Amino acid sequence: MNRRSCLALLALPLLAACADDPAGGFLGGAGDPVRGAALNAPFNFGNLGALRGQPGRVALALVQLEFLADQLPQDPYWQNRINPLTIQQLQRARNDTRQALGIPADAPAGLVMDSLRQANAALEGLNPAGARAALSGPAFPLGGQAVLERLTNLPDLPSATTAAGAVNRDVMALGNRR
């Protein structure tokens, strides 16, 4: 096996991990997590109702939404490149999903994202008790069981669908102008 083949094989686990969570270390730091999350937004959280019965996938989808709503207005590169209406749509979608899950509007985005990622990891490891524990605490006042049930049966949220399409369109348009 030549050197190039070996390097390609070593990169496969990184690519697989990033496909699940573009906001979580996009290509191990090579690339832009905002761009990765925005380009995957329609697939990740554009139709949350289609993910009913898959609480782990919903949790990861909401990480993407939280990440974009939090990062786009703060990131010096993106804040002036993305339509301000898109940023408002993302923040409204985040507020709607937080309301659907009983998450306070003022909960720190980092805490919410970390908890949702932990819940996803626990669910993928077939550990519902670990997911319930991850979804407890100040950002989740309803408690882990109630939040897990809501993640399992999250309704379709039109604001998330709209925001997913808008952020994807804005980032795609930037790529087309290069």
Backbone as a ProteinNet text record, in pm:
[ID]
protein_1_A
[PRIMARY]
MNRRSCLALLALPLLAACADDPAGGFLGGAGDPVRGAALNAPFNFGNLGALRGQPGRVALALVQLEFLADQLPQDPYWQNRINPLTIQQLQRARNDTRQALGIPADAPAGLVMDSLRQANAALEGLNPAGARAALSGPAFPLGGQAVLERLTNLPDLPSATTAAGAVNRDVMALGNRR
[TERTIARY]
84.9	0	90	59.7	144.7	105.9	186.6	168.8	35.1	-2.4	-127.2	-248	-246.2	-355.9	-365.5	-251	-250	-307.6	-269.9	-323.2	-473.4	-520.5	-664.7	-739.6	-685.2	-749.3	-751.5	-646.1	-642	-743.5	-775.8	-869.5	-1014.1	-1045	-1183.4	-1255.9	-1197.2	-1269.8	-1300.2	-1208.5	-1234	-1351.5	-1356	-1465.2	-1597.7	-1598.2	-1721.4	-1772.6	-1683.9	-1725.7	-1781.1	-1723.3	-1767	-1898.6	-1928	-2054.4	-2171.3	-2151.9	-2256.8	-2273.1	-2164.7	-2170.1	-2072.9	-2113	-2022	-1974.8	-2052.7	-2011.6	-1910.8	-1889.7	-1799.6	-1663.4	-1581.2	-1446.1	-1443.9	-1501.7	-1512	-1378	-1372.8	-1251.6	-1133	-1158.7	-1052.2	-988.8	-1060.9	-1010.4	-970.7	-960.8	-926.5	-1056.3	-1088	-1213.8	-1289.1	-1409.5	-1489	-1614	-1626.6	-1744.3	-1873.7	-1869.6	-1990.9	-2037.4	-1944.7	-1979.4	-2032.6	-1965.7	-2010.5	-2151.5	-2179.6	-2313.1	-2417.1	-2382.1	-2477.6	-2509.7	-2408.5	-2433.2	-2515.5	-2503.4	-2579	-2709.9	-2741.1	-2858.5	-2988.9	-3018.4	-3145.8	-3158.4	-3049.1	-3051.5	-3057.5	-2980.4	-2969	-3091.4	-3144.9	-3259.7	-3368.3	-3365.5	-3465.4	-3602.3	-3611.4	-3739.8	-3735.1	-3744.3	-3731.9	-3842.8	-3961.2	-4071.7	-4041.7	-3957.7	-3921.8	-3830.6	-3776.8	-3686.3	-3757.5	-3891.6	-3965.7	-3920.3	-3905.1	-3862.1	-3711.5	-3637.4	-3491.3	-3433.3	-3448.4	-3407.5	-3259.4	-3174.5	-3031.7	-3005.9	-3069.8	-3054.2	-3113	-3226.4	-3286.2	-3191.5	-3133	-3038.9	-2923.3	-2867.6	-2755.8	-2799.6	-2920	-2972.9	-2986.7	-3030.4	-3046.8	-2912.9	-2809.6	-2674.8	-2637.8	-2668	-2636.4	-2709.2	-2835.6	-2915	-2861.5	-2835.8	-2778.1	-2645.9	-2562.3	-2430	-2440.9	-2522.3	-2535.2	-2597.4	-2701.7	-2767.2	-2672.7	-2582.3	-2487.9	-2366.3	-2311.8	-2185.2	-2196.5	-2298.8	-2304.9	-2301.2	-2374.1	-2366.7	-2236.3	-2157.3	-2033.7	-1907.9	-1913.5	-1795.5	-1761.3	-1642.4	-1606.5	-1611.3	-1582.4	-1585.9	-1729	-1818.6	-1953.4	-2053.7	-2035.7	-2140.7	-2180.4	-2088.6	-2122.7	-2145.5	-2136.4	-2156.5	-2293.5	-2353.5	-2482.8	-2591.7	-2698.6	-2812.2	-2860	-2877.1	-2924	-3059	-3143.6	-3271.6	-3248.7	-3148.6	-3116.8	-3075.3	-2996.3	-2954.1	-3076.2	-3168	-3291.1	-3374.5	-3379.7	-3455.1	-3393.2	-3261.4	-3194.1	-3222.5	-3218.7	-3242.9	-3388.1	-3481.4	-3621.9	-3639.6	-3576.5	-3586.4	-3528.6	-3415.7	-3356.5	-3453.5	-3514.1	-3610.3	-3729.3	-3778.3	-3892.1	-3856.3	-3737	-3698.3	-3672	-3614.8	-3593.2	-3727.6	-3823.5	-3956	-4019.5	-4005.3	-4062.2	-3999.8	-3874.4	-3804.8	-3805	-3858.2	-3858.5	-3724.4	-3641	-3509.8	-3526.9	-3479.5	-3492.4	-3422.9	-3481.7	-3426.7	-3287.4	-3258.6	-3128.7	-3024.2	-3054.4	-2955.5	-2835.2	-2714.1	-2594.7	-2590.5	-2564.3	-2562.3	-2462.6	-2345.5	-2244	-2292.5	-2361.6	-2414.7	-2521.3	-2609.1	-2714.5	-2652.6	-2555.5	-2492.5	-2419	-2343.5	-2269.6	-2365.2	-2474.4	-2571.2	-2637.3	-2673.5	-2736.2	-2638.2	-2512.5	-2411	-2393	-2390.3	-2376.3	-2496.9	-2615.4	-2736.2	-2730	-2685	-2671.3	-2574.1	-2459.2	-2358.7	-2414.8	-2487.8	-2545.7	-2649.5	-2731.9	-2834.3	-2771.2	-2665.9	-2597.1	-2531.3	-2494.4	-2436.9	-2542.3	-2670	-2782.6	-2786.6	-2769.2	-2767.2	-2869.8	-2998.6	-3099.6	-3084.4	-3033.3	-3011.6	-2906.5	-2802.8	-2700.6	-2757.3	-2848.5	-2912.7	-2999.2	-3074.4	-3157.8	-3070.8	-2958.2	-2867	-2810.5	-2776.6	-2721.4	-2824.8	-2951.8	-3059.5	-3123.4	-3048.5	-3091.7	-3003.1	-3042.3	-2961.4	-3028	-2956.3	-3017.4	-3068.8	-3008.9	-3055.4	-3178.5	-3211.1	-3322.7	-3410.1	-3485.8	-3562	-3674.4	-3718	-3823.6	-3771.7	-3640.1	-3580.4	-3552.9	-3459.2	-3410.6	-3516.6	-3605.5	-3707.3	-3802.3	-3848.7	-3942.7	-3877.6	-3752.3	-3683.4	-3658.4	-3622	-3599.9	-3728.9	-3840.9	-3970.1	-4000.9	-3969.1	-3994.3	-3901.7	-3776.7	-3685.1	-3736.1	-3796.7	-3849.2	-3968.6	-4047.9	-4171.8	-4175.3	-4061.4	-4056.4	-4139.2	-4228.8	-4309.1	-4224.8	-4277.2	-4211.6	-4219.6	-4109.5	-4106.5	-4076.4	-4177.5	-4158.5	-4046.5	-4025.1	-3918	-3781.1	-3763.9	-3636.4	-3617.2	-3725.6	-3718.6	-3678.9	-3742.6	-3713.2	-3569.2	-3524.9	-3388.2	-3284.7	-3311.9	-3218.1	-3200	-3310.1	-3301.1	-3230.2	-3258.1	-3198.9	-3047.5	-3001.3	-2857	-2783.5	-2843.8	-2783.3	-2773	-2879.2	-2881.3	-2776.5	-2766.2	-2669.4	-2525.7	-2493.4	-2357.5	-2328.7	-2426	-2407.4	-2384.8	-2457.4	-2441.6	-2302.9	-2247.4	-2111.7	-2012	-2031.8	-1942	-1951.2	-2068.6	-2086.4	-2025.3	-2005.3	-1947.1	-1795.6	-1733.8	-1587.4	-1531.8
-116.8	0	123.8	220.6	339.2	441	542.6	644.4	717.5	751	824.1	740.4	610.8	522.7	515.1	507.4	502.5	630.6	744.3	871.6	880.7	834	835.5	748.8	632	544.3	606.7	677.3	744	856.8	920.8	1032.5	987.1	863.4	816.7	834	796.9	817.9	965.2	1053.6	1196.6	1240.9	1198.1	1236.5	1180.7	1059.5	999.6	1074.7	1111.2	1185	1320.6	1386.2	1519.7	1516.9	1407.4	1397.8	1402.4	1348.1	1350.2	1488.1	1557.7	1684.8	1785	1851.4	1946	2057.4	2090.9	2196.5	2146	2016.3	1959.8	1928.8	2028.9	2004.5	1964.4	2045.1	2015.3	1970.4	1848.5	1786	1801.7	1782.3	1790.3	1927.5	2031.9	2167.5	2223.2	2138.7	2187.7	2218	2342.7	2381.5	2473.8	2505	2600	2531.7	2520.1	2453.8	2527.8	2661.3	2736.9	2698.4	2696.7	2658.9	2515.4	2424.5	2285.4	2272.6	2340.7	2333.7	2399.2	2512	2581.9	2500.7	2440.5	2362.8	2237.7	2184.3	2064.9	2097.5	2225.4	2264.8	2203.9	2206.3	2148.4	1999.7	1926.6	1785	1768.7	1849.5	1831.7	1877.8	1996.1	2042.5	2107.3	2081.2	2138.9	2074.4	1954.5	1887.4	1803.7	1871.4	1803.3	1701.5	1727.7	1633.6	1497.8	1494.5	1367.9	1283	1342.2	1269.4	1214.1	1216	1162.9	1019.9	991.8	859.3	840.9	945.9	940.5	1052.7	1043	1153.9	1190.2	1093.9	1123.8	1211	1179.3	1260.2	1399.2	1407.5	1538.1	1620.3	1557.9	1630	1686.7	1606.2	1653.3	1761.3	1749.7	1852.3	1985.9	1978	2100.9	2161.3	2078.6	2131.9	2221.1	2174.1	2251.8	2386	2382.3	2504.6	2599.9	2548.5	2630.4	2691.9	2610.1	2654.1	2769.9	2753.4	2859	2985.5	2970.1	3087.4	3162.6	3090	3151.3	3210.1	3137.1	3176	3281.3	3273.5	3366	3513.4	3555.5	3697.5	3738.4	3640.2	3670.6	3654	3570.2	3537.5	3652.9	3711.8	3828.1	3800.4	3679.3	3647.9	3642.5	3579.7	3554.2	3664.8	3741.1	3832.7	3935.6	3974.1	4071.7	4007.4	3876.9	3806.7	3739.3	3715.8	3649	3755	3735.7	3826.6	3840	3961.5	3978	3910.1	3902.7	3833.4	3683.9	3626.3	3484.8	3463.6	3554	3542.8	3552.5	3643.2	3653.5	3525.8	3467.9	3343.3	3229.7	3222.4	3119.2	3138	3261.3	3287	3258.6	3288.1	3255.1	3103.2	3033.3	2887.2	2828.9	2883.6	2836.4	2861.6	2978.8	3008.8	2913.4	2883.8	2792.3	2651.3	2603.9	2469.4	2465.2	2570.7	2574.8	2572.7	2648.2	2650	2510.5	2443.7	2309.4	2209.5	2232.7	2142	2190.8	2310	2364.8	2420.3	2459.1	2516.1	2667.5	2726.9	2872.2	2948.2	3058.4	3139.7	3191.3	3212.5	3269.1	3162.5	3036.1	2930.3	2948.9	2935.5	2951.7	2847.8	2894.7	2806.6	2693	2722.7	2619.4	2507.2	2541.5	2441.6	2356.6	2421.3	2348.8	2253.7	2303.4	2218.7	2101.1	2126	2018.1	1911.1	1955.2	1860.3	1777.9	1843.2	1770.6	1672.4	1712.5	1619.5	1499	1524.1	1413.8	1320.5	1379.3	1297.2	1212.7	1271.2	1196.3	1080.1	1107	1002.1	890.6	927.5	826.6	742.9	807.2	733.4	641.1	687.1	601	482.1	501.1	393	310.9	330.6	258.3	276.9	402.2	436.6	546.9	513.6	617	687.2	616.9	680.3	790.4	765.1	866.9	985.9	960.1	1069	1152.8	1085.4	1159.1	1244.1	1190	1265.6	1387.3	1369.8	1481.2	1591.6	1553.2	1649.1	1698.1	1693.4	1746.4	1866	1943.8	2057.9	2188.8	2298.9	2431.4	2465	2409.4	2439.1	2356.3	2257.6	2167	2151.6	2256.2	2252.3	2148.8	2099	1997.1	1860.2	1843.4	1715.8	1629.9	1538.2	1456.7	1370.9	1309.2	1222	1301.8	1415.7	1497.7	1550.5	1593.9	1646.4	1533.7	1416.8	1302.6	1265.5	1268.8	1241.8	1347.4	1471.7	1578	1564.8	1525.9	1502	1388.3	1290.2	1175.2	1214.2	1309.4	1346.9	1494	1550.5	1692.3	1716.3	1812.6	1839.5	1909.8	1910.3	1987.1	2134	2205.2	2346.4	2427.8	2493.7	2568.4	2671.1	2730.7	2830.4	2765.8	2641.5	2571.9	2538.5	2498.1	2468.3	2592	2704.2	2830.6	2873.1	2865.6	2907	2817.8	2687.7	2594.2	2627.3	2654.5	2690	2821.6	2917.9	3051.3	3049.3	2982.5	2982.5	2902.6	2795.2	2718.2	2802.4	2870.7	2955.9	3066.2	3131.6	3240.5	3190.5	3077.8	3025	2973.3	2909.2	2863.2	2981.8	3090	3208.4	3267.1	3265.8	3314.4	3229.5	3099.2	3008.1	3027.4	3060.5	3081.3	3211.3	3307.4	3436.1	3432.9	3328	3321.6	3296.4
0	0	0	-86	-92.9	14.7	28.3	131.7	116.4	-5.9	-30.9	13.6	-13.5	27.5	179.1	245	391.4	450.9	397.4	446.9	425.9	312.9	285.3	385	417.3	514.9	654.6	689.2	819.4	828.7	717.8	717.7	724.9	690.8	688.9	822.1	936.9	1062.3	1088.4	1052.4	1069.2	984.9	861.7	773.1	822.4	870.2	919.7	1041.8	1132.4	1251.5	1214.9	1118.1	1080.1	1004.6	938.2	866.5	964.4	1085.1	1185.1	1248.2	1272	1343.9	1282.4	1173.4	1109.2	1202.2	1303.4	1395.4	1497.7	1504.5	1604.4	1545.9	1522.6	1473.9	1327.8	1243.1	1099.9	1044.1	995.2	942.6	1037.3	1163.3	1260.8	1268.9	1237.5	1244	1109	1006.3	872.4	800.2	787.1	725.6	818.4	783.8	859.7	914.1	1046.3	1101.9	1071.9	1061.3	1028.2	888.3	795.1	657.9	653	722.6	725.5	780.8	891.2	950.8	860.3	797.1	710.8	586.1	526.1	404.4	434	554.3	592.1	664.1	681.6	759.7	708.8	577.6	534.8	570.8	563.1	599.7	751.3	824.6	969.4	1046.7	1015.9	1094	1009	880.1	791	799.1	856.5	871.9	998.9	1111.6	1240.3	1262	1207.2	1221.6	1160.4	1057.1	992.2	1080.4	1186.4	1275.6	1398.8	1399	1513.9	1543.2	1670	1711.2	1709.2	1674.2	1668.7	1756	1886.7	1973.5	1963.3	1937.5	1922.4	1800.9	1689.6	1567.7	1587.1	1656.5	1683.8	1770.8	1872	1959.5	1878.7	1789.7	1708.2	1609.8	1556	1466.5	1540.6	1665.3	1742.8	1783	1793.9	1815.5	1696.8	1576.1	1455.4	1456.6	1490.3	1495.1	1601.9	1720.4	1828.2	1783.6	1723.2	1680.3	1581.1	1479.3	1377.3	1435.3	1516.1	1575	1668.3	1731.9	1823.9	1752	1655.4	1593.7	1483.8	1400.8	1286.9	1326.9	1429.3	1464.7	1532.5	1580.4	1652.3	1568.9	1468.8	1390	1296.3	1309.2	1227.8	1077.1	1037.1	894.7	842.8	918.6	869.8	898.3	1004.4	1047.7	942.9	855.1	751.4	614.6	607.6	480.9	472.5	586.4	592.2	605.9	533.8	539.1	684.5	736.1	874.6	899.9	798.4	813.9	840.8	777.6	801	946	999.2	1139.2	1230.7	1200	1278.8	1268	1148.3	1130.8	1211.9	1214	1293.5	1442.7	1487.8	1629.5	1666.8	1575.2	1601.4	1606	1512.2	1511.2	1639.7	1683.6	1809.9	1924.7	1929.7	2036.1	2032.1	1910.8	1897.6	1943.3	1907.7	1949	2099.3	2151.2	2296.8	2369.3	2318.4	2380.7	2374.1	2261.3	2245.7	2343.5	2382	2474.1	2618.4	2642.6	2778	2821.6	2724.9	2756.2	2771.1	2878.5	2894.9	2781.7	2742	2632.7	2665.7	2794.2	2831.9	2867	2842.5	2870.1	2778.9	2831	2748.3	2635.4	2514.4	2397	2414.7	2469.9	2489	2578.6	2686.4	2778.3	2709.6	2633.5	2562.3	2459.8	2382	2280.6	2343.6	2449.2	2516	2569.2	2631	2686.8	2577	2466.2	2355.5	2291.3	2279.6	2226.2	2318.2	2448.6	2544.6	2537.1	2522.1	2510	2384	2274.1	2149.3	2166.5	2226.4	2246.5	2334.9	2439	2527.9	2453	2373.2	2298.4	2194.4	2130.4	2033.8	2104	2228.8	2307.9	2380.4	2341.6	2401.9	2553	2595.3	2736.8	2763.7	2767.8	2791.1	2926.4	3027.3	3157.8	3145.4	3066	3042.4	2966.8	2873	2798.4	2892.4	2978.7	3074.4	3166.9	3209.5	3296.2	3222.4	3094.6	3016.3	2996.7	2996.3	2971.3	3101	3209.1	3337.8	3370.6	3464.6	3504.7	3469.6	3491.5	3478.2	3337.9	3235.4	3098.9	3062.7	3145.9	3117.1	3241.6	3278.3	3403.2	3405.9	3291.3	3290.3	3331.9	3330.4	3367.1	3245.3	3261.9	3152.5	3085.5	3163.3	3104.2	3015.9	3065.7	2987.2	2859.7	2868.8	2750.6	2650.3	2698.5	2609.8	2536.1	2606.2	2541.8	2435.8	2465.2	2367.5	2247.3	2270.4	2158	2069.8	2132.1	2057.5	1972.1	2017.5	1948.9	1910.5	1877.5	1841.9	1715.8	1720.6	1601.7	1495.5	1375.9	1270.5	1310.7	1299.9	1336.2	1210.2	1154.6	1029.9	1036.7	1153.2	1164.6	1142.8	1186.4	1165.4	1017.7	951.8	808.5	729.9	761.6	693.8	717.1	843	876.9	809.5	804.1	740.7	593.4	525.4	383.8	362.3	448.9	433	454.4	559.3	585.8	478.7	432.6	325.2	198.5	164.2	43.9	53.1	168.4	184.8	168.1	229.2	221	81	18.7	-118.9	-213.1	-193.1	-277.9	-263.2	-143	-122.9	-199.4	-196.4	-268.6	-419	-468.2	-611.9	-660.9	-569.4	-609.4	-617.5	-563.1	-560.1	-698.1
[MASK]
++++++++++++++++++++++++++++++++++++++++++++++++++++++++++++++++++++++++++++++++++++++++++++++++++++++++++++++++++++++++++++++++++++++++++++++++++++++++++++++++++++++++++++++++++

